[in-house]
Amino acid sequence: MQPVIEITYDAVDLNQILDRVTRKTTGAACIFTGMVRGQTRRNLPHETTYLEYEAYIPMAQGKMQQIADEIIVRWPEVECIVMVQRIGKLEAGVPSVVIACAAAHRDAGIFEAARYGIDRLKEIVPIWKKEVSPDGEYWVEGDYLPTKED
Amino acid sequence: MSEMTSKVKVLFFASLKAKVGVNQVEINWTENARVAELRAQLAKQFPDASQVLQTCPVAVNRSFAFDQDPIPLGAEVAFFPRVSGG
């Protein structure tokens, strides 16, 4: 199974992604998508006008491929994986990332696989976002430090 | 005849790129000197970013690398903040 890995400046089309994980043998897909949040309530409440994403593209592609490989080892019944990260300037409300996993049936691990995919992407894929709000701008920084196993 | 390279290329990203003020630098390098030595050398060259350069994630040839790992000549090294994609 060859996963679809994409880092793009273009808008993300969820229906097109569903088409791309659909096979004759798939009857279930779990599509996780993350959107740019315009208003944050958890921790420090604030407004966001837009996010500016940057990637170390060749390494990010390699790490997304690695995550797809990790998913297949853990959930071998997953038949198709599409991972898309949008970069550049993203206004509040638009999808920024998609992890889609498809299998024959809903109990084949697709929910867990998509969850694992987004969690791992936020740990090891070299992508960063700068948050721009009415009050100024700052680079968001994750809290995960990679290990030799990553 | 191609000249033997005696350098490594170092890339910077996101807030670290803003702090050091450049996208990349070329550093004269001794074959297989370690990541820790490159951290120290860059910290000296970019004192405003020295704290981050001493602790941030590092990749060598697009794989994560750690202080005791050797860096071959001609390597593509990257220094960057903890990732925040998604």
gemmi code that builds the backbone of each chain (N, CA, C; Angstrom):
import gemmi

chains = {
    "A": [
        ("MET", (0.852, -1.202, 0.000), (0.000, 0.000, 0.000), (0.881, 1.242, 0.000)),
        ("GLN", (0.666, 2.081, -0.998), (1.443, 3.315, -1.106), (0.604, 4.473, -0.555)),
        ("PRO", (0.981, 5.053, 0.582), (0.174, 6.155, 1.110), (0.323, 7.397, 0.239)),
        ("VAL", (-0.649, 8.293, 0.320), (-0.550, 9.591, -0.347), (-0.084, 10.599, 0.691)),
        ("ILE", (1.056, 11.219, 0.436), (1.645, 12.194, 1.358), (1.729, 13.516, 0.619)),
        ("GLU", (1.199, 14.575, 1.201), (1.197, 15.841, 0.479), (1.416, 17.013, 1.417)),
        ("ILE", (2.306, 17.912, 1.017), (2.451, 19.201, 1.685), (2.162, 20.239, 0.611)),
        ("THR", (1.154, 21.059, 0.840), (0.643, 21.883, -0.256), (0.283, 23.290, 0.205)),
        ("TYR", (0.381, 24.241, -0.718), (-0.091, 25.605, -0.463), (-1.566, 25.758, -0.838)),
        ("ASP", (-2.135, 24.722, -1.476), (-3.497, 24.830, -1.989), (-4.543, 24.469, -0.940)),
        ("ALA", (-5.766, 24.933, -1.153), (-6.876, 24.612, -0.257), (-7.099, 23.098, -0.234)),
        ("VAL", (-7.509, 22.605, 0.929), (-7.736, 21.168, 1.100), (-9.196, 20.854, 0.780)),
        ("ASP", (-9.394, 19.861, -0.100), (-10.744, 19.466, -0.509), (-11.055, 18.097, 0.111)),
        ("LEU", (-11.918, 18.078, 1.131), (-12.171, 16.840, 1.883), (-12.844, 15.765, 1.030)),
        ("ASN", (-13.713, 16.170, 0.126), (-14.362, 15.173, -0.737), (-13.362, 14.501, -1.664)),
        ("GLN", (-12.419, 15.313, -2.144), (-11.395, 14.751, -3.022), (-10.513, 13.760, -2.252)),
        ("ILE", (-10.271, 14.083, -0.960), (-9.466, 13.169, -0.140), (-10.213, 11.858, 0.096)),
        ("LEU", (-11.519, 11.955, 0.315), (-12.299, 10.718, 0.469), (-12.211, 9.870, -0.799)),
        ("ASP", (-12.302, 10.512, -1.962), (-12.143, 9.769, -3.225), (-10.812, 9.039, -3.262)),
        ("ARG", (-9.773, 9.717, -2.752), (-8.430, 9.146, -2.874), (-8.162, 8.016, -1.895)),
        ("VAL", (-8.975, 7.864, -0.820), (-8.791, 6.690, 0.056), (-9.788, 5.582, -0.264)),
        ("THR", (-10.636, 5.817, -1.235), (-11.663, 4.819, -1.550), (-11.154, 3.805, -2.570)),
        ("ARG", (-11.317, 2.519, -2.235), (-10.979, 1.412, -3.131), (-12.220, 0.534, -3.290)),
        ("LYS", (-12.140, -0.427, -4.187), (-13.237, -1.389, -4.334), (-13.496, -2.119, -3.013)),
        ("THR", (-12.411, -2.323, -2.252), (-12.499, -3.147, -1.038), (-12.766, -2.337, 0.228)),
        ("THR", (-12.780, -0.999, 0.149), (-12.972, -0.208, 1.371), (-14.445, 0.147, 1.555)),
        ("GLY", (-14.903, -0.034, 2.812), (-16.283, 0.315, 3.117), (-16.381, 1.297, 4.268)),
        ("ALA", (-15.217, 1.749, 4.767), (-15.218, 2.671, 5.900), (-13.983, 3.548, 5.845)),
        ("ALA", (-14.173, 4.817, 6.114), (-13.021, 5.725, 6.186), (-13.184, 6.609, 7.405)),
        ("CYS", (-12.063, 6.876, 8.087), (-12.076, 7.860, 9.151), (-11.211, 9.024, 8.686)),
        ("ILE", (-11.814, 10.193, 8.611), (-11.089, 11.385, 8.157), (-10.971, 12.338, 9.332)),
        ("PHE", (-9.753, 12.516, 9.811), (-9.525, 13.561, 10.813), (-9.090, 14.816, 10.082)),
        ("THR", (-9.676, 15.945, 10.448), (-9.135, 17.199, 9.937), (-8.992, 18.205, 11.066)),
        ("GLY", (-7.929, 18.971, 11.001), (-7.718, 20.081, 11.923), (-7.971, 21.372, 11.169)),
        ("MET", (-8.633, 22.330, 11.822), (-8.912, 23.625, 11.194), (-8.207, 24.730, 11.966)),
        ("VAL", (-8.068, 25.872, 11.324), (-7.515, 27.044, 12.004), (-8.608, 27.608, 12.924)),
        ("ARG", (-8.320, 27.627, 14.221), (-9.297, 28.091, 15.215), (-9.220, 29.612, 15.346)),
        ("GLY", (-10.360, 30.262, 15.186), (-10.362, 31.722, 15.258), (-10.425, 32.247, 16.676)),
        ("GLN", (-10.961, 31.403, 17.561), (-11.126, 31.840, 18.949), (-10.714, 30.700, 19.858)),
        ("THR", (-9.747, 30.959, 20.725), (-9.267, 29.928, 21.649), (-9.796, 30.210, 23.047)),
        ("ARG", (-10.377, 29.175, 23.684), (-10.922, 29.362, 25.034), (-10.085, 28.673, 26.094)),
        ("ARG", (-9.403, 27.546, 25.693), (-8.603, 26.801, 26.654), (-7.352, 27.602, 27.018)),
        ("ASN", (-6.832, 27.417, 28.216), (-5.603, 28.082, 28.684), (-5.712, 29.600, 28.546)),
        ("LEU", (-4.927, 30.172, 27.634), (-4.959, 31.629, 27.470), (-5.960, 32.001, 26.375)),
        ("PRO", (-7.166, 32.431, 26.723), (-8.160, 32.760, 25.689), (-7.657, 33.900, 24.795)),
        ("HIS", (-7.849, 33.737, 23.474), (-7.414, 34.781, 22.540), (-8.043, 34.582, 21.169)),
        ("GLU", (-7.953, 35.600, 20.340), (-8.454, 35.551, 18.967), (-7.288, 35.298, 18.015)),
        ("THR", (-7.562, 34.597, 16.902), (-6.539, 34.366, 15.873), (-7.068, 34.860, 14.536)),
        ("THR", (-6.288, 35.703, 13.863), (-6.693, 36.197, 12.547), (-6.302, 35.188, 11.469)),
        ("TYR", (-5.036, 34.799, 11.489), (-4.587, 33.746, 10.574), (-3.338, 33.070, 11.127)),
        ("LEU", (-2.996, 31.920, 10.541), (-1.765, 31.215, 10.890), (-0.884, 31.165, 9.654)),
        ("GLU", (0.417, 31.279, 9.885), (1.380, 31.160, 8.794), (2.182, 29.884, 9.056)),
        ("TYR", (2.030, 28.886, 8.171), (2.720, 27.596, 8.351), (3.990, 27.547, 7.516)),
        ("GLU", (5.012, 26.935, 8.099), (6.281, 26.723, 7.394), (6.679, 25.266, 7.585)),
        ("ALA", (7.327, 24.671, 6.580), (7.761, 23.273, 6.695), (9.182, 23.111, 6.177)),
        ("TYR", (9.885, 22.162, 6.762), (11.146, 21.658, 6.182), (10.682, 20.521, 5.278)),
        ("ILE", (10.335, 20.881, 4.029), (9.501, 20.009, 3.200), (10.082, 18.600, 2.988)),
        ("PRO", (11.332, 18.450, 2.545), (11.781, 17.083, 2.274), (11.791, 16.194, 3.523)),
        ("MET", (12.189, 16.751, 4.667), (12.169, 15.944, 5.894), (10.737, 15.687, 6.338)),
        ("ALA", (9.861, 16.684, 6.198), (8.462, 16.519, 6.601), (7.806, 15.405, 5.784)),
        ("GLN", (8.098, 15.358, 4.478), (7.542, 14.283, 3.648), (8.032, 12.926, 4.128)),
        ("GLY", (9.325, 12.842, 4.453), (9.892, 11.586, 4.940), (9.255, 11.147, 6.248)),
        ("LYS", (9.029, 12.103, 7.145), (8.448, 11.761, 8.446), (6.975, 11.369, 8.312)),
        ("MET", (6.251, 11.998, 7.378), (4.845, 11.607, 7.155), (4.788, 10.191, 6.578)),
        ("GLN", (5.709, 9.876, 5.691), (5.803, 8.510, 5.152), (6.092, 7.519, 6.288)),
        ("GLN", (7.009, 7.908, 7.199), (7.340, 7.049, 8.344), (6.101, 6.795, 9.207)),
        ("ILE", (5.286, 7.836, 9.426), (4.071, 7.679, 10.244), (3.099, 6.725, 9.552)),
        ("ALA", (2.966, 6.846, 8.234), (2.097, 5.920, 7.492), (2.599, 4.493, 7.664)),
        ("ASP", (3.927, 4.299, 7.603), (4.500, 2.955, 7.812), (4.188, 2.454, 9.220)),
        ("GLU", (4.289, 3.338, 10.218), (3.989, 2.946, 11.604), (2.523, 2.543, 11.741)),
        ("ILE", (1.630, 3.244, 11.041), (0.199, 2.914, 11.096), (-0.052, 1.514, 10.538)),
        ("ILE", (0.601, 1.212, 9.406), (0.380, -0.089, 8.766), (0.866, -1.241, 9.637)),
        ("VAL", (1.965, -1.014, 10.370), (2.451, -2.054, 11.289), (1.432, -2.278, 12.407)),
        ("ARG", (0.872, -1.183, 12.929), (-0.048, -1.294, 14.081), (-1.448, -1.742, 13.681)),
        ("TRP", (-1.926, -1.265, 12.530), (-3.285, -1.595, 12.070), (-3.192, -2.134, 10.646)),
        ("PRO", (-2.758, -3.399, 10.513), (-2.498, -3.945, 9.164), (-3.739, -4.024, 8.278)),
        ("GLU", (-4.933, -3.917, 8.864), (-6.138, -3.955, 8.028), (-6.439, -2.619, 7.342)),
        ("VAL", (-5.729, -1.553, 7.767), (-5.919, -0.262, 7.083), (-5.365, -0.394, 5.667)),
        ("GLU", (-6.197, -0.092, 4.679), (-5.822, -0.350, 3.281), (-5.336, 0.882, 2.553)),
        ("CYS", (-5.668, 2.057, 3.093), (-5.311, 3.257, 2.352), (-5.158, 4.432, 3.317)),
        ("ILE", (-4.101, 5.209, 3.150), (-3.833, 6.353, 4.022), (-3.548, 7.570, 3.153)),
        ("VAL", (-4.192, 8.686, 3.474), (-3.854, 9.967, 2.843), (-3.531, 10.954, 3.968)),
        ("MET", (-2.360, 11.598, 3.877), (-1.976, 12.621, 4.861), (-1.654, 13.896, 4.106)),
        ("VAL", (-2.364, 14.973, 4.440), (-2.138, 16.258, 3.768), (-1.912, 17.332, 4.822)),
        ("GLN", (-0.871, 18.095, 4.669), (-0.651, 19.281, 5.501), (-0.609, 20.487, 4.578)),
        ("ARG", (-1.463, 21.456, 4.877), (-1.421, 22.697, 4.110), (-0.470, 23.660, 4.795)),
        ("ILE", (0.327, 24.396, 4.014), (1.248, 25.392, 4.571), (0.995, 26.745, 3.913)),
        ("GLY", (1.712, 27.766, 4.382), (1.474, 29.124, 3.898), (0.521, 29.833, 4.844)),
        ("LYS", (-0.163, 30.856, 4.314), (-1.058, 31.673, 5.143), (-2.460, 31.078, 5.155)),
        ("LEU", (-2.956, 30.695, 6.337), (-4.277, 30.064, 6.447), (-5.183, 30.884, 7.356)),
        ("GLU", (-6.297, 31.354, 6.794), (-7.260, 32.144, 7.562), (-8.020, 31.243, 8.528)),
        ("ALA", (-8.528, 31.846, 9.587), (-9.338, 31.111, 10.557), (-10.508, 30.434, 9.847)),
        ("GLY", (-10.776, 29.186, 10.247), (-11.929, 28.457, 9.716), (-11.615, 27.452, 8.628)),
        ("VAL", (-10.401, 27.489, 8.063), (-10.115, 26.562, 6.961), (-9.322, 25.349, 7.469)),
        ("PRO", (-9.494, 24.183, 6.811), (-8.734, 22.990, 7.209), (-7.244, 23.174, 6.934)),
        ("SER", (-6.418, 22.742, 7.903), (-4.968, 22.858, 7.744), (-4.311, 21.500, 7.564)),
        ("VAL", (-4.952, 20.454, 8.068), (-4.332, 19.130, 8.032), (-5.422, 18.076, 7.913)),
        ("VAL", (-5.114, 16.985, 7.190), (-6.052, 15.861, 7.078), (-5.292, 14.554, 7.198)),
        ("ILE", (-5.831, 13.653, 8.026), (-5.343, 12.271, 8.083), (-6.543, 11.397, 7.771)),
        ("ALA", (-6.494, 10.684, 6.667), (-7.618, 9.830, 6.276), (-7.151, 8.383, 6.186)),
        ("CYS", (-7.877, 7.486, 6.842), (-7.541, 6.059, 6.828), (-8.780, 5.270, 6.430)),
        ("ALA", (-8.620, 4.352, 5.494), (-9.763, 3.567, 5.027), (-9.473, 2.079, 5.147)),
        ("ALA", (-10.540, 1.312, 5.380), (-10.426, -0.145, 5.502), (-11.732, -0.769, 5.046)),
        ("ALA", (-11.790, -2.098, 5.076), (-13.003, -2.783, 4.641), (-14.177, -2.452, 5.550)),
        ("HIS", (-13.902, -2.437, 6.877), (-14.976, -2.254, 7.858), (-14.557, -1.252, 8.926)),
        ("ARG", (-15.532, -0.731, 9.674), (-15.241, 0.312, 10.665), (-14.454, -0.195, 11.865)),
        ("ASP", (-14.449, -1.540, 12.093), (-13.734, -2.069, 13.263), (-12.299, -2.484, 12.927)),
        ("ALA", (-11.765, -2.002, 11.809), (-10.420, -2.426, 11.377), (-9.321, -1.490, 11.879)),
        ("GLY", (-9.667, -0.582, 12.782), (-8.639, 0.284, 13.366), (-8.541, 1.663, 12.745)),
        ("ILE", (-9.497, 2.033, 11.887), (-9.370, 3.331, 11.191), (-9.442, 4.529, 12.130)),
        ("PHE", (-10.284, 4.447, 13.186), (-10.392, 5.574, 14.122), (-9.073, 5.756, 14.863)),
        ("GLU", (-8.565, 4.638, 15.408), (-7.306, 4.681, 16.163), (-6.150, 5.104, 15.257)),
        ("ALA", (-6.149, 4.638, 14.023), (-5.058, 4.950, 13.090), (-5.022, 6.451, 12.777)),
        ("ALA", (-6.195, 7.049, 12.556), (-6.230, 8.485, 12.250), (-5.782, 9.291, 13.465)),
        ("ARG", (-6.208, 8.869, 14.644), (-5.816, 9.546, 15.885), (-4.292, 9.463, 16.073)),
        ("TYR", (-3.774, 8.254, 15.855), (-2.326, 8.055, 15.964), (-1.594, 8.940, 14.957)),
        ("GLY", (-2.125, 9.019, 13.749), (-1.481, 9.799, 12.695), (-1.355, 11.274, 13.065)),
        ("ILE", (-2.420, 11.877, 13.562), (-2.350, 13.306, 13.891), (-1.475, 13.515, 15.131)),
        ("ASP", (-1.552, 12.591, 16.101), (-0.707, 12.743, 17.297), (0.776, 12.680, 16.928)),
        ("ARG", (1.123, 11.730, 16.070), (2.530, 11.586, 15.653), (2.980, 12.766, 14.799)),
        ("LEU", (2.090, 13.231, 13.924), (2.451, 14.379, 13.085), (2.831, 15.570, 13.972)),
        ("LYS", (2.097, 15.753, 15.059), (2.373, 16.887, 15.943), (3.643, 16.666, 16.777)),
        ("GLU", (4.167, 15.420, 16.773), (5.403, 15.153, 17.507), (6.659, 15.254, 16.637)),
        ("ILE", (6.605, 14.690, 15.436), (7.873, 14.463, 14.716), (7.965, 15.085, 13.329)),
        ("VAL", (6.893, 15.693, 12.816), (6.968, 16.235, 11.449), (7.396, 17.707, 11.521)),
        ("PRO", (8.520, 18.064, 10.870), (9.048, 19.427, 11.004), (8.225, 20.471, 10.249)),
        ("ILE", (7.169, 20.906, 10.930), (6.271, 21.960, 10.451), (6.029, 22.880, 11.647)),
        ("TRP", (5.930, 24.175, 11.372), (5.727, 25.155, 12.453), (4.668, 26.148, 12.016)),
        ("LYS", (3.994, 26.749, 13.021), (3.022, 27.776, 12.677), (3.257, 29.028, 13.502)),
        ("LYS", (3.068, 30.153, 12.828), (3.140, 31.457, 13.477), (1.716, 31.970, 13.583)),
        ("GLU", (1.346, 32.352, 14.792), (-0.018, 32.803, 15.019), (-0.072, 34.328, 14.930)),
        ("VAL", (-0.996, 34.833, 14.108), (-1.144, 36.277, 13.969), (-2.526, 36.666, 14.498)),
        ("SER", (-2.544, 37.585, 15.443), (-3.785, 38.016, 16.076), (-3.827, 39.538, 16.088)),
        ("PRO", (-4.954, 40.115, 16.475), (-5.011, 41.583, 16.554), (-3.940, 42.152, 17.491)),
        ("ASP", (-3.452, 41.320, 18.424), (-2.473, 41.813, 19.412), (-1.020, 41.623, 18.993)),
        ("GLY", (-0.770, 40.982, 17.849), (0.612, 40.759, 17.440), (0.784, 39.358, 16.895)),
        ("GLU", (2.038, 38.879, 16.830), (2.276, 37.554, 16.277), (3.322, 36.817, 17.082)),
        ("TYR", (3.173, 35.487, 17.143), (4.206, 34.701, 17.807), (4.252, 33.297, 17.223)),
        ("TRP", (5.432, 32.690, 17.264), (5.611, 31.318, 16.773), (5.113, 30.340, 17.823)),
        ("VAL", (4.254, 29.425, 17.408), (3.774, 28.377, 18.308), (4.864, 27.315, 18.395)),
        ("GLU", (5.088, 26.803, 19.594), (6.103, 25.770, 19.762), (5.490, 24.568, 20.460)),
        ("GLY", (5.737, 23.367, 19.940), (5.215, 22.145, 20.553), (5.968, 21.824, 21.831)),
        ("ASP", (5.571, 20.698, 22.487), (6.268, 20.358, 23.721), (7.023, 19.038, 23.618)),
        ("TYR", (7.059, 18.447, 22.410), (7.689, 17.125, 22.261), (9.126, 17.265, 21.778)),
        ("LEU", (10.027, 16.565, 22.477), (11.418, 16.528, 22.046), (11.694, 15.139, 21.457)),
        ("PRO", (12.075, 15.050, 20.184), (12.260, 13.733, 19.544), (13.339, 12.904, 20.238)),
        ("THR", (13.175, 11.575, 20.149), (14.157, 10.644, 20.709), (14.763, 9.817, 19.576)),
        ("LYS", (15.692, 8.945, 19.928), (16.341, 8.101, 18.917), (15.351, 7.173, 18.229)),
        ("GLU", (14.207, 6.894, 18.892), (13.198, 6.009, 18.287), (12.374, 6.736, 17.227)),
        ("ASP", (12.517, 8.062, 17.144), (11.706, 8.836, 16.200), (12.385, 9.018, 14.863)),
    ],
    "B": [
        ("MET", (37.779, 17.731, -12.191), (37.786, 16.943, -10.944), (37.028, 17.712, -9.864)),
        ("SER", (36.168, 17.036, -9.160), (35.391, 17.741, -8.130), (36.232, 17.895, -6.867)),
        ("GLU", (36.046, 19.041, -6.259), (36.810, 19.345, -5.064), (36.174, 18.619, -3.881)),
        ("MET", (36.957, 18.032, -2.996), (36.390, 17.369, -1.827), (35.784, 18.409, -0.898)),
        ("THR", (34.537, 18.179, -0.526), (33.893, 19.171, 0.330), (34.420, 19.029, 1.753)),
        ("SER", (34.603, 20.167, 2.408), (35.054, 20.122, 3.795), (34.110, 20.957, 4.643)),
        ("LYS", (32.848, 20.939, 4.235), (31.841, 21.763, 4.902), (30.587, 20.951, 5.205)),
        ("VAL", (29.770, 21.510, 6.081), (28.389, 21.045, 6.194), (27.484, 22.252, 5.977)),
        ("LYS", (26.262, 21.946, 5.485), (25.263, 23.005, 5.296), (24.304, 22.936, 6.475)),
        ("VAL", (24.028, 24.090, 7.085), (23.097, 24.124, 8.221), (21.899, 24.993, 7.867)),
        ("LEU", (20.697, 24.420, 7.985), (19.453, 25.143, 7.711), (18.775, 25.530, 9.026)),
        ("PHE", (18.086, 26.676, 9.028), (17.328, 27.120, 10.201), (15.870, 27.321, 9.811)),
        ("PHE", (14.963, 27.095, 10.761), (13.537, 27.225, 10.465), (12.795, 28.002, 11.552)),
        ("ALA", (11.674, 28.568, 11.131), (10.669, 29.189, 12.010), (11.312, 30.229, 12.931)),
        ("SER", (10.992, 30.185, 14.230), (11.477, 31.243, 15.137), (12.998, 31.259, 15.218)),
        ("LEU", (13.627, 30.101, 15.019), (15.087, 30.070, 15.081), (15.707, 30.795, 13.887)),
        ("LYS", (15.072, 30.641, 12.723), (15.528, 31.364, 11.532), (15.446, 32.877, 11.777)),
        ("ALA", (14.328, 33.308, 12.414), (14.180, 34.735, 12.728), (15.277, 35.189, 13.697)),
        ("LYS", (15.609, 34.325, 14.662), (16.609, 34.699, 15.664), (18.015, 34.798, 15.088)),
        ("VAL", (18.408, 33.840, 14.231), (19.768, 33.892, 13.683), (19.845, 34.851, 12.493)),
        ("GLY", (18.710, 35.135, 11.853), (18.677, 36.136, 10.797), (19.032, 35.620, 9.410)),
        ("VAL", (19.279, 34.317, 9.247), (19.557, 33.744, 7.919), (18.859, 32.392, 7.784)),
        ("ASN", (18.629, 31.986, 6.518), (18.027, 30.674, 6.249), (19.018, 29.544, 6.453)),
        ("GLN", (20.272, 29.797, 6.070), (21.272, 28.725, 6.117), (22.678, 29.283, 6.173)),
        ("VAL", (23.594, 28.464, 6.677), (25.009, 28.826, 6.668), (25.825, 27.602, 6.255)),
        ("GLU", (27.028, 27.857, 5.744), (27.984, 26.769, 5.499), (29.046, 26.839, 6.574)),
        ("ILE", (29.376, 25.700, 7.148), (30.322, 25.661, 8.258), (31.479, 24.757, 7.866)),
        ("ASN", (32.714, 25.239, 8.072), (33.872, 24.367, 7.868), (33.821, 23.239, 8.882)),
        ("TRP", (34.108, 22.039, 8.413), (33.797, 20.886, 9.258), (34.883, 19.821, 9.182)),
        ("THR", (35.113, 19.149, 10.294), (36.005, 17.999, 10.349), (35.152, 16.750, 10.259)),
        ("GLU", (35.479, 15.877, 9.306), (34.679, 14.663, 9.076), (34.310, 13.989, 10.394)),
        ("ASN", (33.003, 13.747, 10.557), (32.455, 12.991, 11.688), (32.617, 13.633, 13.063)),
        ("ALA", (32.911, 14.943, 13.097), (32.772, 15.632, 14.385), (31.297, 15.566, 14.778)),
        ("ARG", (31.019, 15.749, 16.079), (29.682, 15.407, 16.582), (28.720, 16.591, 16.619)),
        ("VAL", (27.443, 16.248, 16.758), (26.378, 17.265, 16.813), (26.664, 18.285, 17.913)),
        ("ALA", (27.135, 17.806, 19.071), (27.402, 18.718, 20.197), (28.413, 19.796, 19.804)),
        ("GLU", (29.401, 19.425, 18.983), (30.417, 20.407, 18.565), (29.823, 21.450, 17.628)),
        ("LEU", (28.896, 21.011, 16.778), (28.249, 21.978, 15.884), (27.348, 22.931, 16.681)),
        ("ARG", (26.654, 22.388, 17.683), (25.836, 23.256, 18.549), (26.712, 24.359, 19.157)),
        ("ALA", (27.867, 23.947, 19.692), (28.739, 24.911, 20.374), (29.256, 25.951, 19.392)),
        ("GLN", (29.643, 25.496, 18.200), (30.193, 26.398, 17.193), (29.145, 27.419, 16.737)),
        ("LEU", (27.912, 26.946, 16.518), (26.847, 27.862, 16.083), (26.449, 28.815, 17.207)),
        ("ALA", (26.460, 28.320, 18.433), (26.106, 29.174, 19.573), (27.084, 30.343, 19.676)),
        ("LYS", (28.345, 30.066, 19.366), (29.355, 31.124, 19.380), (29.112, 32.125, 18.244)),
        ("GLN", (28.750, 31.572, 17.064), (28.548, 32.417, 15.887), (27.275, 33.260, 15.990)),
        ("PHE", (26.251, 32.719, 16.677), (24.964, 33.432, 16.805), (24.603, 33.560, 18.287)),
        ("PRO", (25.282, 34.471, 18.994), (25.081, 34.556, 20.453), (23.627, 34.852, 20.851)),
        ("ASP", (22.874, 35.575, 19.998), (21.476, 35.874, 20.354), (20.612, 34.621, 20.412)),
        ("ALA", (21.041, 33.583, 19.707), (20.245, 32.356, 19.647), (20.923, 31.205, 20.387)),
        ("SER", (21.948, 31.522, 21.167), (22.806, 30.441, 21.687), (22.035, 29.457, 22.563)),
        ("GLN", (21.090, 29.959, 23.363), (20.367, 29.048, 24.245), (19.550, 28.025, 23.455)),
        ("VAL", (18.844, 28.509, 22.424), (18.039, 27.606, 21.591), (18.947, 26.630, 20.847)),
        ("LEU", (20.040, 27.145, 20.277), (20.942, 26.294, 19.489), (21.530, 25.158, 20.330)),
        ("GLN", (21.675, 25.377, 21.630), (22.258, 24.354, 22.513), (21.271, 23.249, 22.857)),
        ("THR", (19.960, 23.514, 22.678), (18.969, 22.546, 23.182), (17.941, 22.081, 22.152)),
        ("CYS", (17.826, 22.764, 21.015), (16.711, 22.494, 20.103), (16.898, 21.156, 19.364)),
        ("PRO", (15.829, 20.617, 18.746), (15.975, 19.433, 17.903), (16.926, 19.708, 16.728)),
        ("VAL", (17.655, 18.654, 16.330), (18.590, 18.744, 15.205), (18.326, 17.562, 14.271)),
        ("ALA", (18.420, 17.817, 12.970), (18.338, 16.720, 12.001), (19.610, 16.699, 11.169)),
        ("VAL", (20.121, 15.507, 10.892), (21.249, 15.334, 9.988), (20.768, 14.483, 8.821)),
        ("ASN", (20.916, 15.018, 7.629), (20.401, 14.348, 6.434), (18.956, 13.891, 6.617)),
        ("ARG", (18.160, 14.786, 7.212), (16.702, 14.648, 7.324), (16.244, 13.566, 8.290)),
        ("SER", (17.161, 13.133, 9.207), (16.756, 12.267, 10.320), (17.152, 12.957, 11.614)),
        ("PHE", (16.381, 12.760, 12.678), (16.741, 13.372, 13.953), (18.110, 12.870, 14.399)),
        ("ALA", (18.908, 13.782, 14.966), (20.260, 13.436, 15.407), (20.468, 13.983, 16.815)),
        ("PHE", (21.435, 13.383, 17.521), (21.626, 13.670, 18.936), (23.090, 13.987, 19.211)),
        ("ASP", (23.329, 14.561, 20.395), (24.627, 15.203, 20.633), (25.842, 14.340, 20.305)),
        ("GLN", (25.756, 13.040, 20.533), (26.931, 12.190, 20.310), (27.016, 11.662, 18.877)),
        ("ASP", (26.038, 11.987, 18.035), (26.050, 11.470, 16.656), (27.078, 12.211, 15.807)),
        ("PRO", (27.831, 11.483, 14.963), (28.790, 12.124, 14.057), (28.078, 12.754, 12.857)),
        ("ILE", (28.655, 13.842, 12.344), (28.108, 14.495, 11.148), (29.113, 14.329, 10.010)),
        ("PRO", (28.735, 13.605, 8.946), (29.660, 13.418, 7.822), (29.842, 14.716, 7.032)),
        ("LEU", (30.968, 14.836, 6.337), (31.190, 15.984, 5.451), (30.096, 16.022, 4.391)),
        ("GLY", (29.699, 17.235, 4.028), (28.680, 17.382, 2.987), (27.264, 17.181, 3.487)),
        ("ALA", (27.108, 16.947, 4.786), (25.769, 16.674, 5.318), (24.881, 17.907, 5.220)),
        ("GLU", (23.570, 17.656, 5.157), (22.565, 18.712, 5.304), (22.049, 18.618, 6.741)),
        ("VAL", (22.385, 19.620, 7.528), (21.978, 19.644, 8.938), (20.884, 20.679, 9.097)),
        ("ALA", (19.931, 20.431, 9.987), (18.891, 21.426, 10.253), (18.733, 21.607, 11.751)),
        ("PHE", (18.615, 22.883, 12.165), (18.310, 23.241, 13.548), (16.947, 23.907, 13.539)),
        ("PHE", (16.070, 23.469, 14.445), (14.731, 24.076, 14.441), (14.066, 23.955, 15.805)),
        ("PRO", (13.032, 24.790, 16.049), (12.292, 24.707, 17.297), (11.450, 23.429, 17.348)),
        ("ARG", (10.931, 23.114, 18.530), (10.011, 21.980, 18.634), (8.838, 22.197, 17.687)),
        ("VAL", (8.424, 21.125, 17.027), (7.494, 21.278, 15.905), (6.083, 21.623, 16.392)),
        ("SER", (5.305, 22.257, 15.536), (3.952, 22.688, 15.901), (2.995, 22.618, 14.717)),
        ("GLY", (3.142, 21.556, 13.902), (2.267, 21.399, 12.738), (0.883, 20.920, 13.122)),
        ("GLY", (0.100, 20.627, 12.120), (-1.247, 20.119, 12.355), (-2.309, 21.131, 11.994)),
    ],
}
model = gemmi.Model(1)
for chain_id, residues in chains.items():
    chain = gemmi.Chain(chain_id)
    for i, (resn, *xyz) in enumerate(residues, 1):
        res = gemmi.Residue()
        res.name, res.seqid = resn, gemmi.SeqId(i, " ")
        for name, pos in zip(("N", "CA", "C"), xyz):
            atom = gemmi.Atom()
            atom.name, atom.element = name, gemmi.Element(name[0])
            atom.pos, atom.b_iso = gemmi.Position(*pos), 0.0
            res.add_atom(atom)
        chain.add_residue(res)
    model.add_chain(chain)
structure = gemmi.Structure()
structure.add_model(model)
structure.setup_entities()
